[in-house]
Amino acid sequence: MSQAEYLSRRDFLAAALAVAGLSGCAPFKTPDDLQSKLLPKPRLAPDSVILEIGYAQVPLVDSATYDEVWKLADEQSLALELRQELERNGLRFGILGKQIPEKVRAIMDSQRQDLDSRSEDLNVGEVQVDRQTRRLQCRAARRAMILCSKRYDQLSLLMRENGAVRGRQLQQAQCLFGLKPYPHGDGRVKIDLLPEVEHGEMQRQWVGGEGSLMQRVGRDKVTFEAMRVSLSLAPGQMIVASATAPPKGLGENFFVEPVAGIPSRSLLFIRLAHTQQDNLFAPELSAPALATPGD
């Protein structure tokens, strides 16, 4: 190689490196370098309520675990007439403090590990209800849904009303609770739960809201106003709901299904995690999470 060719290549490499330096090649920024450029965390709306939803699925033969939960639950917050109506239809509700039995917590944690294997038990076309502990952000008086059952191709719905049993046959049916929170100024929140069964195919519907009619896409539903439950929670407290023992009627539809071939009953927990007022009026009422947080 001649000296002229060598100098030409050296000049070309030097020019290329200079261009690379001008074209934005720079050291990677560390998280500390970027911290000041991150967008601020979004603020919750003043009427926001954060709920934690959790499930524990207990074999029907394990009456000890079921009974342990209800020994701790306060069922007297509901009127006697409402408790009797719920019991006739196989439903049970109560309020728990900031702790749940360790055995129930262990079951909830183990369900996180079993989710993949359990999904293999589903028939083609079935959709599994996500029973992982999760957080649900709600607005005051705005409706949210908590799914309680898989979608049944056919569901024979039996209800007791005024001493008589009546039934309905529903297609593509799924049991759920319609939920609305109503925050109080002292950090407590009234939780309104309405048992519902959605059924049929999706279709356009007209619904009322905020003084006007709005069109939405949804399914027909059966609601059970006589079994509407309203309970007030302080931060850290939780509602527990399940089927009676033995399971029957609507409660069986909502909460009983086989898990890995074993007939099991779900316990539903709805914990008040946070409101915009709870730190102002009751900072001492913070509580640990309902179950060990996931990744």
N, C-alpha and C positions, 0 to 999 in steps of 0.2 A: 504494500500500500504506500503511495507517495505521500510526502508531507502535506501536500495541498489537499489530498483526499481526507487525510486524518484530521486536519484542521476543520474541513467542511463538516465532517460528521460530529466533531466535538461541538462546533457552533450550533448545529441542528439540535443536539441533545440539550444544550444549555437553553436554547430558545423554547424547546418543548417543556422543560421543567418550569420555566418562567411563566408560560401560558397556563400550565396546570395550577400554579400557585395563584394566578389571577382569576381562574375560573371557579373558585369556591372550594378547593380542597383544603380543609381545615381540620384541626383536631376535634374528635367527638366531644360534645358537651356532656358533662356529668349531670346527674339529677340535681345537684346543688346549683350548677350553673343555670339550669332551666327553671328552678323553683320560682324565681322572681317573675318569669314570663308566663307561668301557668294562669289560666283563667280562674277567677275566684269561684269557690264552691257555691252552687245555687242555694238560695235561701228558701226554706219551706214557706208555703203560704200560711198566713196567720191562723187559718182554721184547719191546718193539716193534722192528721192523726196517723201515727205509725203503729201498726199492729204486727204481731208475730204469730204466724199460723203454724201449728205443729200437729202431728198425728202419732199415735202409738197403736199398732195393731196387735191385739192380744188374743191368743187362742181361746175359744169359748170355754174350753175345759179349765182354763186358768182363772178360776173365780177369785183366787186370793189376791191377785194383782188388781183385778177389777174392783173388788171390795175395798182394797186399801185406798184407792183414789177417792171413792165416794165417802169413806169415813172422814176424809179431810175436806171434802167439798161442803159448802153451805148452800143447801137447796131451799132454805126458808126465805130467800130474797124474792122468790116468786109467790104470787098469791096462791092460796090453796086450790081454788077452782082451776087455775091454769095448770098447776102441777097434776091435778087429777085428769085434766084433758090430755096433757102430754103423756101421762102414764097409760091411759086407755089406748093411745096410738103408738106405744112402744118407745117414746122419747124421754130423755132425762137430761136436765141442765143443772149446773151449780157454779159457784164461784170458789176458786182456789186462791190461796195467798201467793207469796212470791216463790214458793218451793213446790216441786212435785216429787213424788216418791222416786228414790234413786233407781229402783227397778224399771219404772216407766221411762225415765231419762235414758237408761241403758238400751231399752228397746228402741227408742227414737233414734239414738245414735247408730245402732246396728242396722236400722232400715236404710241408712245412707249407704252402707257397704253392700246390702243385699239387692239394691235397686236393679242392677244389670241382670242378675240371675233370675229375679222374679219376672222381669219383662219377657222372658222366654216362655212363661206359662200362659201368655195371652193367646187367644185364638186370633186367626187372621181377621183384620178389620177392627179389633177392639182397641180402644185407647185407654191407657192406664192413667189414673189420676195421680198427679205429682204429689206424693206424700212427704216430700222433703220439707224440713222447716224453712220457712221463707218469711220475708218481710213484705207487708202490704201497706202502701201509702194511700190514705183515703182523705177526702175532703168532707167537711161537715155536711151531713144530710145527702151526700152523693152515694149512689148505690154501687156496691161492689159485690162480687160473687165468690163463694167458697164451694168448690165442687166436692161432693161427698161420695159419689159412686161412679163406676164406669157407666158407659152408655149401653143400656139394655136394648136388644132388638125388640123384645116385648116385655112389658112390665105389668103384672097384675097388681093394681094398687087397691089395698083394702084400708078403709078408714071407719072409725067408730064416731058417730055423731048422734047425740040425743038418744043414746042407748041402742041405736041400730047400726048394723054394719052395712056399708055400701061399697061397691067396688067399681073400678074402671080398668079397662084394658088399653094401655098406651103403647104406641110404637116409637122406637128410637128414643127411649126415655132416659133421663139422667137426673139424679137427685142432687139438690144444692141448697145453700142458704143465701138468700138475698140479705146483704148486710149494709146498714147505714150507721155511721157514728155521729153523735151529738156532743161536742165538747162543752164542758162546764168551765166557768172562769177559775175554779180552784184546782185545775189540773185533772179532775176526774172526767170520764167520758161515758155517756150512756151508749151502749151497743144494742142496736135493734136487729134482731135476727128473725127472718121469715122463711119457714120451710117452703120449698118450691120444687116442682118437677117439670123440667122442660121436656118437650116431646115433639115429634114430627120433623118435617123438613124446614130448612131455612126459608124465610119469606119476608117480603116487605111489610112493615107494620107501621101504623100511626100511633104515637104515644104522646101523652101530655107531659109538659115540663116547662117550669118557669113561665106559666101563663100563656103558653102557645103549644101548638101541635107540631111534632117533629116526626120525620120518617126515619126508620131504622130497619136494619135487617136482623131478624131474630126468629126464634121458634115460639110456638104456642107454649103456654105454661099453666100449670095448676098451682094455685097458691092456697095456703092454709092459714087464713087470718085468725082463726080461733086458737092457733098454736103459735102466734107471734110472741117472741120473748124479748123483753127489754131489761137489761141489767147494767148497772153503773159500776165502773171499775176505776180504782186508783192506779197510777203508774206502777207496773210490776205485778198487779193482780191479773188473773186470767179466768175466762169462762171455760168450763169443761162440758162437753156434750157427747152423748153416746146413746146406745140402745139400752133398753131395760134388760133385766135378767128375769126370766128368759126373754130372748128377743122376740118381737112380734110386730105386725103391722108396718106402719110407716118407718119406725125405728129400724126394723130389720132391713127394709129397702135402702135406707140411708147408710147404715153402718156395718152390715154383716156381709162378708164375702170370703171366699177361700183364699188363703195365702199359702202357696206351695202345696196345695191340696188339703190344707187344714182349715176348717171353718173358723174364722176369726172375726172379732168385733173391734171396730176402730173407736178410739177415744180421740176426740177433736179438742185441741187447746187453742184458745184465742187470747193472746196476752197483750195488754196495753204496754207498749214499749216506750212511747214518747208522744207528747203533745207540745205545742208551742207555749203552753202555760205552766207545765209541770215544774220546770226549774225555777220559775218566778215565785210560785206559791208553795211548792213542796220539794225543795232540793234534796231532802233526805229520802225521797221515795224512789230513787234509782234502784234498779234490781239487775241481777245477772240475767244472761240470755236464757231463753226457754230450753235450748239444747246447745251442745257444743257446736260453735260455728263451723261451717264447711269451708272449703278452699275458696 
